[in-house]
Amino acid sequence: MSKIKAAIITAIIGTSSAAMASPTVSFNANARFSYGTPYSAPVIRDHTQYSAPVIRDYTQAPVYAMPSTRSTSWVSLASYLDLSSGRDVLRLDNNMRASALTLRANMGRAYVEKVLVRFQDGSRQVMHVDSWMTTRNPAIQLDLRGRSRIDSIIIVGESLGRASYSVLAQSETMNRPPVFEQPAPVLDVTGHYSSVHGDIYLTQRGNRVTGTYPGKEGTIEGTIYGNQLHFRWNQPAARIQDTTGQGVFTFGGGRHVEGTWGLGNAASGAEWDLNLISR
């Protein structure tokens, strides 16, 4: 009997030991489990809602320069024209491109029938004006077609009395960076001069010059071009048929000034030299 009990007890103990040596499985309420010896499971994070920062490379961005611009300006082509012969002809040698012309009255009344512009490419443009330049209508503006360089301009018409007018052109220029150079000296002809026609007093403002020579009740109006003064003289009290004309004074840097004068549209015909007395 004792042997049978001992066998039963041995069988029970052996079964219990095998059960204790087997791995265990445990569950919790969050469905986490451990098999065998408990351990910490790796944490897996969901990145589907995460936006990484966008890094842009601007090193290859285009570089924009300031655009070039154009500006327009009015350039004087001729002064003191009078249509006394029925037409005035201007020949340009500066390869100018212009978009418009202006005929501006200086004094009196002048009638403009038409204006003919010849271009260097052989083409031409005829503009029928049929208009008067007076104090009420002092300027006539004409538009030019194309961008060709001008070769010559012919104005056809007539004037009444002591009429004169100027011609200006509207030219286009490109704006460029300034060039720092030593400016050329500007001619200044203001002063008191002596001449065969008596004392002359000249006053310069910009490139415009006015003057008087009281001995003959005369006046001078002109424009500086380089080292020359191109002017028109006027003597209302002169006992000659023509009381007005043109002339040129050439300034060479000394006190002596060489000059010529003429009647009507002529700027030469007689000498008119000056000698500087004081400034």
C-alpha positions as semicolon CSV with decimal commas, in nm:
position;residue;x (nm);y (nm);z (nm)
1;M;0,000;0,000;0,000
2;S;0,282;0,229;0,083
3;K;0,442;0,160;-0,256
4;I;0,123;0,255;-0,438
5;K;0,103;0,591;-0,251
6;A;0,460;0,665;-0,319
7;A;0,412;0,610;-0,691
8;I;0,109;0,839;-0,701
9;I;0,290;1,114;-0,510
10;T;0,591;1,089;-0,746
11;A;0,363;1,120;-1,052
12;I;0,192;1,429;-0,910
13;I;0,520;1,600;-0,820
14;G;0,667;1,530;-1,166
15;T;0,366;1,679;-1,342
16;S;0,380;1,991;-1,129
17;S;0,752;2,043;-1,199
18;A;0,698;2,013;-1,578
19;A;0,417;2,262;-1,557
20;M;0,632;2,510;-1,368
21;A;0,919;2,481;-1,621
22;S;0,696;2,556;-1,928
23;P;0,676;2,916;-2,056
24;T;0,370;3,115;-1,951
25;V;0,143;3,336;-2,163
26;S;-0,025;3,635;-1,997
27;F;-0,277;3,889;-2,141
28;N;-0,384;4,225;-2,015
29;A;-0,682;4,447;-2,090
30;N;-0,495;4,641;-2,363
31;A;-0,423;4,325;-2,562
32;R;-0,054;4,348;-2,478
33;F;0,107;4,018;-2,418
34;S;0,433;3,867;-2,314
35;Y;0,547;3,517;-2,395
36;G;0,782;3,366;-2,159
37;T;0,987;3,609;-1,957
38;P;0,813;3,955;-1,954
39;Y;0,994;4,225;-2,167
40;S;0,923;4,572;-2,311
41;A;0,792;4,559;-2,668
42;P;0,935;4,817;-2,915
43;V;0,729;5,134;-2,952
44;I;0,611;5,191;-3,312
45;R;0,507;5,551;-3,398
46;D;0,278;5,652;-3,689
47;H;0,441;5,921;-3,907
48;T;0,164;5,950;-4,162
49;Q;0,043;6,281;-4,011
50;Y;0,390;6,439;-3,988
51;S;0,500;6,691;-4,250
52;A;0,872;6,741;-4,275
53;P;0,987;7,103;-4,335
54;V;1,040;7,193;-4,703
55;I;1,390;7,329;-4,769
56;R;1,423;7,535;-5,086
57;D;1,751;7,617;-5,253
58;Y;1,758;7,977;-5,379
59;T;2,115;7,971;-5,504
60;Q;1,993;7,907;-5,860
61;A;1,723;8,177;-5,861
62;P;1,736;8,407;-6,167
63;V;1,890;8,749;-6,123
64;Y;1,693;9,037;-6,277
65;A;1,871;9,351;-6,394
66;M;1,701;9,690;-6,409
67;P;1,542;9,733;-6,752
68;S;1,686;9,987;-6,991
69;T;1,478;10,299;-7,036
70;R;1,450;10,557;-7,310
71;S;1,404;10,928;-7,272
72;T;1,313;11,195;-7,523
73;S;1,449;11,546;-7,558
74;W;1,402;11,839;-7,793
75;V;1,709;11,940;-7,994
76;S;1,739;12,271;-8,180
77;L;1,821;12,216;-8,548
78;A;1,806;12,577;-8,671
79;S;1,715;12,925;-8,549
80;Y;1,603;13,248;-8,715
81;L;1,476;13,095;-9,038
82;D;1,238;13,327;-9,224
83;L;1,120;13,165;-9,553
84;S;1,224;13,482;-9,737
85;S;1,310;13,280;-10,049
86;G;0,998;13,062;-10,029
87;R;1,178;12,764;-9,875
88;D;1,439;12,681;-9,610
89;V;1,663;12,375;-9,642
90;L;1,830;12,204;-9,344
91;R;2,094;11,935;-9,398
92;L;2,176;11,718;-9,097
93;D;2,517;11,559;-9,053
94;N;2,474;11,414;-8,703
95;N;2,282;11,094;-8,799
96;M;1,986;11,197;-8,586
97;R;1,682;10,976;-8,537
98;A;1,372;11,179;-8,452
99;S;1,008;11,099;-8,381
100;A;0,868;11,451;-8,424
101;L;0,950;11,801;-8,551
102;T;0,836;12,136;-8,413
103;L;0,833;12,466;-8,604
104;R;0,825;12,745;-8,344
105;A;0,769;13,112;-8,426
106;N;1,022;13,362;-8,290
107;M;0,854;13,675;-8,420
108;G;0,611;13,791;-8,689
109;R;0,390;13,569;-8,904
110;A;0,501;13,285;-9,130
111;Y;0,292;13,055;-9,348
112;V;0,402;12,691;-9,385
113;E;0,265;12,513;-9,691
114;K;0,441;12,178;-9,651
115;V;0,744;12,006;-9,499
116;L;0,951;11,744;-9,681
117;V;1,180;11,512;-9,480
118;R;1,436;11,296;-9,661
119;F;1,587;11,000;-9,475
120;Q;1,927;10,840;-9,521
121;D;1,773;10,511;-9,633
122;G;1,633;10,688;-9,942
123;S;1,274;10,718;-9,824
124;R;1,095;11,047;-9,766
125;Q;0,788;11,188;-9,594
126;V;0,581;11,481;-9,722
127;M;0,357;11,660;-9,470
128;H;0,103;11,912;-9,605
129;V;0,076;12,165;-9,322
130;D;-0,119;12,464;-9,468
131;S;-0,094;12,661;-9,142
132;W;0,025;12,998;-9,009
133;M;0,268;13,048;-8,723
134;T;0,157;13,352;-8,522
135;T;0,146;13,467;-8,160
136;R;-0,182;13,277;-8,124
137;N;-0,046;12,968;-8,295
138;P;0,328;12,987;-8,219
139;A;0,418;12,622;-8,285
140;I;0,343;12,351;-8,541
141;Q;0,423;11,992;-8,439
142;L;0,470;11,719;-8,699
143;D;0,499;11,347;-8,629
144;L;0,759;11,145;-8,819
145;R;0,704;10,786;-8,920
146;G;0,965;10,516;-8,866
147;R;1,303;10,545;-8,699
148;S;1,529;10,620;-8,998
149;R;1,807;10,875;-8,972
150;I;1,727;11,217;-9,118
151;D;1,925;11,346;-9,415
152;S;1,755;11,680;-9,484
153;I;1,444;11,886;-9,408
154;I;1,280;12,128;-9,653
155;I;1,020;12,380;-9,530
156;V;0,809;12,546;-9,803
157;G;0,608;12,863;-9,737
158;E;0,634;13,240;-9,703
159;S;0,670;13,507;-9,435
160;L;0,514;13,844;-9,376
161;G;0,738;14,129;-9,267
162;R;1,011;14,052;-9,015
163;A;0,912;13,695;-8,934
164;S;1,146;13,424;-8,809
165;Y;1,108;13,074;-8,666
166;S;1,312;12,785;-8,527
167;V;1,310;12,411;-8,601
168;L;1,339;12,152;-8,323
169;A;1,348;11,772;-8,333
170;Q;1,237;11,525;-8,067
171;S;1,509;11,262;-8,041
172;E;1,521;10,942;-7,833
173;T;1,820;10,845;-7,620
174;M;1,901;10,539;-7,408
175;N;1,957;10,601;-7,038
176;R;2,305;10,475;-6,952
177;P;2,509;10,482;-6,629
178;P;2,680;10,818;-6,581
179;V;3,036;10,852;-6,702
180;F;3,248;11,054;-6,465
181;E;3,473;11,265;-6,679
182;Q;3,623;11,606;-6,637
183;P;3,370;11,843;-6,796
184;A;3,491;12,052;-7,087
185;P;3,517;12,423;-7,018
186;V;3,205;12,616;-7,118
187;L;3,250;12,919;-7,342
188;D;3,137;13,240;-7,175
189;V;3,117;13,544;-7,403
190;T;2,959;13,784;-7,157
191;G;3,145;14,114;-7,167
192;H;3,204;14,462;-7,306
193;Y;3,364;14,475;-7,653
194;S;3,475;14,740;-7,899
195;S;3,419;14,718;-8,276
196;V;3,392;14,923;-8,594
197;H;3,022;14,961;-8,515
198;G;3,086;15,097;-8,168
199;D;3,077;14,931;-7,825
200;I;2,896;14,598;-7,795
201;Y;2,762;14,447;-7,473
202;L;2,696;14,070;-7,470
203;T;2,515;13,871;-7,200
204;Q;2,514;13,490;-7,201
205;R;2,261;13,264;-7,024
206;G;2,323;12,897;-7,092
207;N;2,392;12,877;-7,464
208;R;2,173;13,177;-7,546
209;V;2,329;13,522;-7,594
210;T;2,170;13,867;-7,616
211;G;2,347;14,193;-7,680
212;T;2,325;14,558;-7,772
213;Y;2,540;14,807;-7,962
214;P;2,388;15,142;-7,859
215;G;2,581;15,348;-8,111
216;K;2,353;15,221;-8,386
217;E;2,054;15,130;-8,170
218;G;2,113;14,767;-8,257
219;T;2,040;14,439;-8,083
220;I;2,185;14,088;-8,112
221;E;2,027;13,750;-8,035
222;G;2,208;13,422;-8,090
223;T;2,315;13,074;-7,982
224;I;2,655;12,931;-7,890
225;Y;2,776;12,638;-8,102
226;G;3,122;12,520;-7,992
227;N;3,345;12,829;-8,000
228;Q;3,113;13,029;-8,225
229;L;2,820;13,260;-8,165
230;H;2,565;13,244;-8,448
231;F;2,341;13,546;-8,418
232;R;2,083;13,768;-8,584
233;W;2,134;14,143;-8,565
234;N;1,858;14,401;-8,585
235;Q;1,878;14,778;-8,646
236;P;1,527;14,928;-8,675
237;A;1,666;15,280;-8,720
238;A;1,915;15,186;-8,993
239;R;1,891;15,386;-9,318
240;I;1,918;15,080;-9,539
241;Q;1,662;14,860;-9,707
242;D;1,732;14,556;-9,489
243;T;1,739;14,636;-9,119
244;T;1,821;14,284;-9,006
245;G;2,063;14,007;-9,093
246;Q;2,284;13,733;-8,955
247;G;2,642;13,698;-8,841
248;V;2,902;13,478;-8,672
249;F;3,157;13,561;-8,402
250;T;3,444;13,310;-8,355
251;F;3,611;13,309;-8,013
252;G;3,969;13,183;-8,014
253;G;4,047;13,221;-7,644
254;G;4,218;13,561;-7,664
255;R;4,081;13,914;-7,642
256;H;4,040;13,946;-8,019
257;V;3,726;13,795;-8,176
258;E;3,689;13,748;-8,550
259;G;3,344;13,808;-8,693
260;T;3,136;13,852;-9,007
261;W;2,789;13,985;-9,082
262;G;2,549;13,984;-9,375
263;L;2,205;14,099;-9,486
264;G;1,893;13,885;-9,486
265;N;1,983;13,516;-9,454
266;A;2,351;13,572;-9,527
267;A;2,590;13,546;-9,231
268;S;2,890;13,685;-9,421
269;G;2,973;13,967;-9,656
270;A;3,154;14,209;-9,427
271;E;3,392;14,187;-9,134
272;W;3,280;14,260;-8,780
273;D;3,571;14,192;-8,543
274;L;3,551;14,250;-8,168
275;N;3,808;14,332;-7,901
276;L;3,731;14,248;-7,539
277;I;3,747;14,548;-7,305
278;S;3,613;14,396;-6,980
279;R;3,395;14,121;-6,842
